[in-house]
């Protein structure tokens, strides 16, 4: 209380007789010289402050809670349509039908309507393409079947012509007699050789046409065959193909190697045709005088399995890398038998299985065919590939 006796005015802090903390203020009167002092308990002084702070805290918490609730509500109002749009976009990518979107967000509904229209358009085009594909297969079958009839007639008449050739030249020799001039004998001999050469050309052309017709019929039948998915041990399947290609590989001084391959659920017969063709081609087109190496490997990548057939053969020129997948097209030196059908058939099968095939190659170094297939060939894949 020393401040009360020394100062004109001021504040002080202390306790009452019973020990209660108090806060006080005093002032000296200019007239009387007396000092007046008042005090208040700290609890009474702080109570309004704490009450105000509590009120402000409660209001702040209420505002925060309201902000969170409003944020969640507005967030759901925006994110729910976006999530629905994402689901419809994913369905469109899978080729599934897409329904229009009905939400509280007009812009999202507009985008959903566009996706639905795109889905309907794609399905119409898919149906048109499927119908066109079926029609093309029927046309190929009919044409190849109709071509076979005149081809059989040509083969028959060629045999008749060859038989008549022997009879005609025998009669000509009899008519000419043993005393015929040497020039006539030489001319008749040359005529016989020319005749035999012409017959040979005809037979070669007939054989080539027959192979082409058979190839067209095979492709047509394969296009109509119903695929039956099953779990396939690819390591065992490639080993069986290696065993069948042993003689060809030994003749080409080639080694076929394979690592442990991931299994797949797909059509076994189609897989056999794909990899038999790729491995046989790799062995067929090796570089002369260089020991051949053909490697088959595989790995899983997401929902797909990637199988690669790699060789150290001739390689393929960049301008021919797409052409070799076309029907009746071949690339490079034509010193091996073939009609240019194998790789076209391979790509058609891979696509029907819902996959893709690509080629990387360097002339004089070798080639790598990469076949990407879904791990599980489902009914949806079947519908897309049909």
C-alpha positions as CSV (number, residue, x, y, z in Angstrom):
1,X,0.0,0.0,0.0
2,X,3.1,2.3,-0.2
3,X,1.8,3.8,-3.4
4,X,-1.2,5.3,-1.5
5,X,1.1,7.5,0.6
6,X,3.5,8.6,-2.1
7,X,1.7,9.0,-5.4
8,X,-1.0,11.3,-6.5
9,X,-2.9,8.6,-8.3
10,X,-2.3,5.1,-9.5
11,X,-3.2,1.4,-9.3
12,X,-2.2,-1.2,-7.0
13,X,-2.5,-5.0,-6.6
14,X,-2.7,-6.9,-3.4
15,X,-4.7,-9.2,-1.3
16,X,-7.5,-8.8,1.3
17,X,-7.2,-9.9,4.9
18,X,-8.6,-13.3,3.9
19,X,-6.0,-13.6,1.1
20,X,-8.3,-12.8,-1.8
21,X,-6.3,-11.2,-4.7
22,X,-7.6,-7.8,-5.5
23,X,-6.9,-5.0,-8.0
24,X,-7.3,-1.4,-7.0
25,X,-6.9,2.3,-7.9
26,X,-6.4,5.4,-5.9
27,X,-6.4,9.2,-6.3
28,X,-5.5,12.2,-4.0
29,X,-8.0,15.0,-3.6
30,X,-6.7,18.4,-4.5
31,X,-8.9,20.2,-1.9
32,X,-8.6,18.0,1.2
33,X,-5.5,16.1,0.5
34,X,-7.2,12.9,1.3
35,X,-6.6,9.9,-0.8
36,X,-9.5,7.6,-1.9
37,X,-8.9,4.0,-3.0
38,X,-11.2,1.4,-4.4
39,X,-10.5,-2.3,-5.1
40,X,-12.1,-5.2,-6.9
41,X,-11.4,-8.9,-6.7
42,X,-9.5,-10.3,-9.7
43,X,-12.2,-13.0,-10.1
44,X,-14.8,-10.3,-10.6
45,X,-12.5,-8.3,-12.9
46,X,-11.6,-11.3,-15.1
47,X,-15.1,-12.8,-15.3
48,X,-16.4,-10.6,-18.1
49,X,-13.2,-11.0,-20.0
50,X,-13.4,-14.8,-19.9
51,X,-17.0,-14.7,-20.7
52,X,-16.3,-12.6,-23.8
53,X,-13.4,-14.8,-24.8
54,X,-15.6,-17.9,-24.4
55,X,-18.3,-16.3,-26.4
56,X,-15.9,-15.4,-29.2
57,X,-14.4,-19.0,-29.1
58,X,-17.9,-20.5,-29.3
59,X,-18.8,-18.2,-32.2
60,X,-15.5,-19.1,-33.9
61,X,-16.0,-22.8,-33.5
62,X,-19.6,-22.5,-34.8
63,X,-18.3,-20.5,-37.8
64,X,-15.6,-23.2,-38.4
65,X,-18.1,-26.0,-38.2
66,X,-20.5,-24.3,-40.5
67,X,-17.7,-23.7,-43.0
68,X,-16.8,-27.4,-42.9
69,X,-20.4,-28.4,-43.4
70,X,-20.9,-26.0,-46.2
71,X,-17.6,-27.0,-47.7
72,X,-18.5,-30.7,-47.6
73,X,-22.0,-30.0,-49.1
74,X,-20.6,-27.8,-51.9
75,X,-17.7,-30.2,-52.4
76,X,-20.1,-33.1,-52.8
77,X,-22.2,-31.0,-55.1
78,X,-19.2,-30.6,-57.4
79,X,-17.2,-33.8,-56.8
80,X,-20.2,-36.2,-57.1
81,X,-20.9,-35.1,-60.7
82,X,-17.2,-35.1,-61.6
83,X,-16.9,-38.6,-60.2
84,X,-20.0,-39.7,-62.2
85,X,-18.4,-38.2,-65.3
86,X,-15.2,-40.1,-64.6
87,X,-17.1,-43.3,-64.3
88,X,-18.9,-42.7,-67.6
89,X,-15.7,-41.8,-69.4
90,X,-14.1,-45.0,-68.1
91,X,-17.1,-47.0,-69.3
92,X,-16.8,-45.3,-72.7
93,X,-13.2,-46.3,-72.9
94,X,-14.2,-49.9,-72.2
95,X,-16.8,-49.9,-74.9
96,X,-19.7,-50.1,-72.5
97,X,-23.0,-48.2,-73.0
98,X,-23.1,-44.8,-71.3
99,X,-26.3,-43.2,-69.9
100,X,-26.9,-39.5,-69.6
101,X,-26.0,-37.8,-66.4
102,X,-28.6,-36.2,-64.1
103,X,-27.1,-34.1,-61.3
104,X,-27.6,-30.7,-59.8
105,X,-24.6,-29.4,-61.9
106,X,-25.8,-28.3,-65.3
107,X,-22.3,-28.3,-66.9
108,X,-21.7,-31.9,-65.7
109,X,-25.1,-32.9,-67.2
110,X,-24.1,-31.4,-70.5
111,X,-20.8,-33.2,-70.6
112,X,-22.6,-36.4,-69.6
113,X,-25.0,-36.0,-72.5
114,X,-22.1,-35.6,-74.9
115,X,-20.5,-38.8,-73.6
116,X,-23.8,-40.7,-74.0
117,X,-24.1,-39.5,-77.6
118,X,-20.5,-40.5,-78.2
119,X,-21.2,-43.9,-76.7
120,X,-24.3,-44.4,-78.9
121,X,-22.3,-43.3,-82.0
122,X,-19.4,-45.6,-81.2
123,X,-21.8,-48.6,-80.7
124,X,-23.5,-47.9,-84.0
125,X,-20.2,-47.7,-85.8
126,X,-19.0,-50.9,-84.0
127,X,-22.2,-52.7,-85.2
128,X,-21.5,-51.4,-88.7
129,X,-17.9,-52.6,-88.6
130,X,-18.9,-56.0,-87.2
131,X,-21.4,-56.4,-90.0
132,X,-18.9,-55.3,-92.6
133,X,-16.3,-57.7,-91.2
134,X,-18.8,-60.6,-91.3
135,X,-19.8,-59.6,-94.8
136,X,-16.1,-59.5,-95.9
137,X,-15.5,-62.9,-94.4
138,X,-18.6,-64.3,-96.2
139,X,-17.4,-62.7,-99.5
140,X,-13.9,-64.1,-99.1
141,X,-15.3,-67.5,-98.5
142,X,-17.6,-67.4,-101.4
143,X,-15.0,-65.9,-103.8
144,X,-12.4,-68.4,-102.8
145,X,-14.9,-71.3,-103.1
146,X,-16.0,-70.1,-106.5
147,X,-12.4,-69.7,-107.6
148,X,-11.6,-73.3,-106.8
149,X,-14.0,-74.7,-109.3
150,X,-12.4,-73.2,-112.4
151,X,-9.0,-73.8,-110.9
152,X,-9.8,-77.5,-110.6
153,X,-10.9,-77.4,-114.3
154,X,-7.6,-75.8,-115.3
155,X,-5.7,-78.4,-113.4
156,X,-7.6,-81.2,-115.1
157,X,-7.2,-79.8,-118.6
158,X,-3.5,-79.1,-117.9
159,X,-3.1,-82.8,-117.2
160,X,-5.0,-83.7,-120.3
161,X,-2.9,-81.3,-122.3
162,X,0.3,-82.9,-120.9
163,X,-1.0,-86.3,-121.9
164,X,-1.9,-85.1,-125.4
165,X,1.6,-83.6,-125.7
166,X,3.2,-87.0,-125.4
167,X,0.7,-88.5,-127.9
168,X,1.1,-85.7,-130.4
169,X,4.8,-85.7,-130.4
170,X,4.9,-89.4,-130.7
171,X,2.7,-89.2,-133.8
172,X,4.8,-86.4,-135.2
173,X,7.9,-88.4,-134.8
174,X,6.3,-91.3,-136.6
175,X,5.2,-89.1,-139.4
176,X,8.6,-87.6,-139.7
177,X,10.3,-90.9,-140.2
178,X,13.9,-91.9,-139.4
179,X,15.2,-90.0,-142.5
180,X,13.9,-86.6,-141.5
181,X,16.3,-83.7,-141.8
182,X,18.3,-82.8,-138.7
183,X,16.9,-79.2,-138.7
184,X,13.4,-80.5,-138.4
185,X,14.4,-82.9,-135.6
186,X,16.0,-80.0,-133.8
187,X,12.9,-77.8,-134.2
188,X,10.6,-80.6,-133.0
189,X,12.9,-81.1,-129.9
190,X,12.9,-77.3,-129.2
191,X,9.1,-77.3,-129.6
192,X,8.8,-80.1,-127.1
193,X,11.0,-78.3,-124.6
194,X,9.0,-75.1,-125.0
195,X,5.8,-77.0,-124.5
196,X,7.1,-78.7,-121.3
197,X,8.3,-75.3,-120.0
198,X,4.8,-73.8,-120.7
199,X,3.1,-76.7,-118.9
200,X,5.5,-76.2,-116.0
201,X,4.6,-72.5,-115.7
202,X,0.9,-73.4,-115.7
203,X,1.4,-76.0,-113.0
204,X,3.4,-73.6,-110.9
205,X,0.8,-70.9,-111.2
206,X,-2.0,-73.3,-110.4
207,X,-0.1,-74.4,-107.3
208,X,0.4,-70.8,-106.1
209,X,-3.3,-70.0,-106.8
210,X,-4.3,-73.1,-104.9
211,X,-2.2,-72.0,-101.9
212,X,-3.7,-68.5,-101.9
213,X,-7.2,-69.9,-102.1
214,X,-6.5,-72.2,-99.2
215,X,-5.1,-69.3,-97.2
216,X,-8.1,-67.2,-97.9
217,X,-10.4,-70.0,-96.8
218,X,-8.3,-70.5,-93.7
219,X,-8.5,-66.8,-92.8
220,X,-12.2,-66.9,-93.4
221,X,-12.8,-69.9,-91.2
222,X,-10.6,-68.5,-88.5
223,X,-12.6,-65.2,-88.6
224,X,-15.8,-67.2,-87.9
225,X,-14.4,-69.5,-85.3
226,X,-15.6,-69.0,-81.8
227,X,-12.8,-68.4,-79.4
228,X,-12.8,-70.4,-76.1
229,X,-10.8,-68.8,-73.3
230,X,-8.9,-71.1,-70.9
231,X,-5.9,-70.9,-68.7
232,X,-2.8,-71.5,-70.8
233,X,0.6,-72.4,-69.5
234,X,2.6,-70.3,-72.0
235,X,6.0,-71.9,-71.0
236,X,4.6,-75.4,-71.9
237,X,3.0,-74.0,-75.1
238,X,6.3,-72.5,-76.3
239,X,8.2,-75.6,-75.4
240,X,5.8,-77.6,-77.6
241,X,6.3,-75.2,-80.5
242,X,10.1,-75.5,-80.0
243,X,9.9,-79.2,-80.2
244,X,8.0,-79.0,-83.5
245,X,10.5,-76.6,-84.9
246,X,13.5,-78.6,-83.9
247,X,14.3,-79.9,-87.4
248,X,13.9,-76.5,-89.0
249,X,16.1,-74.9,-86.3
250,X,18.9,-77.5,-86.7
251,X,18.9,-77.0,-90.5
252,X,19.3,-73.2,-90.0
253,X,21.9,-73.7,-87.2
254,X,19.6,-71.8,-84.8
255,X,18.9,-72.1,-81.1
256,X,15.5,-71.3,-79.6
257,X,15.5,-70.3,-76.0
258,X,12.8,-69.3,-73.6
259,X,12.5,-68.1,-70.0
260,X,9.7,-68.8,-67.6
261,X,6.6,-67.1,-69.1
262,X,3.6,-65.7,-67.3
263,X,0.4,-67.7,-67.9
264,X,-2.6,-66.2,-69.6
265,X,-6.4,-66.9,-69.9
266,X,-7.1,-66.9,-73.7
267,X,-7.8,-69.1,-76.7
268,X,-5.2,-71.8,-76.8
269,X,-5.4,-72.5,-80.6
270,X,-5.0,-68.9,-81.5
271,X,-2.0,-68.6,-79.2
272,X,-0.4,-71.6,-80.9
273,X,-0.9,-70.2,-84.3
274,X,0.4,-66.8,-83.3
275,X,3.7,-67.9,-81.7
276,X,4.3,-70.8,-84.1
277,X,4.2,-68.3,-87.0
278,X,6.5,-65.8,-85.2
279,X,9.0,-68.5,-84.2
280,X,9.0,-70.2,-87.6
281,X,9.5,-66.8,-89.3
282,X,12.4,-65.9,-87.0
283,X,14.2,-69.2,-87.8
284,X,13.4,-68.9,-91.6
285,X,14.9,-65.4,-92.0
286,X,18.2,-65.7,-90.2
287,X,21.4,-64.3,-91.7
288,X,23.4,-66.9,-93.7
289,X,26.6,-68.0,-91.9
290,X,25.6,-66.6,-88.6
291,X,24.5,-68.9,-85.8
292,X,20.8,-68.0,-85.2
293,X,19.4,-67.1,-81.8
294,X,15.7,-66.9,-81.2
295,X,14.6,-65.8,-77.7
296,X,11.0,-65.9,-76.3
297,X,10.4,-63.9,-73.1
298,X,7.4,-62.4,-71.3
299,X,6.4,-60.1,-68.5
300,X,3.3,-58.8,-66.8
301,X,2.5,-55.1,-67.1
302,X,-0.7,-54.0,-65.4
303,X,-3.7,-55.9,-66.8
304,X,-1.7,-57.1,-69.8
305,X,1.0,-59.6,-70.5
306,X,3.7,-58.8,-73.0
307,X,5.4,-61.6,-74.9
308,X,8.4,-60.9,-77.1
309,X,10.0,-63.0,-79.9
310,X,13.5,-61.7,-80.5
311,X,16.0,-62.9,-83.1
312,X,19.4,-61.9,-84.5
313,X,18.3,-62.4,-88.1
314,X,18.2,-60.2,-91.2
315,X,16.1,-57.5,-89.7
316,X,13.4,-55.5,-91.6
317,X,13.8,-52.2,-93.4
318,X,11.8,-49.4,-91.7
319,X,9.7,-48.8,-94.9
320,X,8.5,-52.4,-94.7
321,X,7.6,-52.7,-91.0
322,X,4.0,-52.0,-91.5
323,X,3.7,-53.6,-94.9
324,X,4.6,-57.0,-93.6
325,X,1.4,-57.2,-91.6
326,X,-0.7,-56.7,-94.8
327,X,-2.2,-59.6,-96.6
328,X,-0.2,-61.0,-99.5
329,X,2.7,-58.6,-98.8
330,X,6.3,-59.6,-98.2
331,X,9.5,-57.7,-97.6
332,X,13.1,-58.0,-98.3
333,X,14.8,-60.6,-100.5
334,X,12.2,-63.2,-101.7
335,X,14.4,-66.2,-101.3
336,X,12.1,-68.2,-99.0
337,X,8.8,-69.8,-99.8
338,X,5.6,-68.1,-98.7
339,X,2.6,-66.1,-99.8
340,X,2.7,-63.2,-97.4
341,X,-0.2,-64.4,-95.3
342,X,1.4,-65.5,-92.0
343,X,1.9,-62.1,-90.3
344,X,-1.5,-60.8,-91.5
345,X,-3.1,-63.8,-89.9
346,X,-1.1,-63.2,-86.7
347,X,-2.2,-59.6,-86.4
348,X,-5.8,-60.6,-87.0
349,X,-5.7,-63.2,-84.3
350,X,-4.0,-60.8,-81.8
351,X,-6.6,-58.2,-82.4
352,X,-9.4,-60.7,-81.9
353,X,-7.9,-61.6,-78.6
354,X,-8.1,-57.9,-77.6
355,X,-4.4,-57.2,-78.0
356,X,-1.8,-55.6,-80.2
357,X,1.4,-56.6,-82.0
358,X,4.3,-54.2,-82.7
359,X,7.7,-54.6,-84.4
360,X,11.1,-53.1,-83.7
361,X,13.9,-54.1,-86.1
362,X,17.3,-53.1,-87.4
363,X,18.5,-54.4,-90.7
364,X,21.4,-56.8,-90.2
365,X,20.9,-57.0,-86.5
366,X,17.5,-58.7,-85.9
367,X,13.9,-58.1,-85.1
368,X,11.7,-58.2,-82.0
369,X,7.9,-58.8,-82.2
370,X,6.0,-57.7,-79.1
371,X,2.6,-59.2,-78.5
372,X,0.5,-57.4,-75.9
373,X,-2.5,-59.4,-74.7
374,X,-4.9,-59.0,-71.8
375,X,-4.2,-61.4,-68.9
376,X,-7.8,-62.5,-68.9
377,X,-9.7,-62.6,-72.1
378,X,-13.3,-61.9,-71.0
379,X,-16.7,-61.9,-72.6
380,X,-16.4,-58.2,-73.0
381,X,-13.1,-58.6,-74.9
382,X,-14.9,-61.2,-77.1
383,X,-17.6,-58.7,-77.9
384,X,-15.2,-56.0,-78.8
385,X,-13.1,-58.3,-81.0
386,X,-16.0,-59.8,-82.8
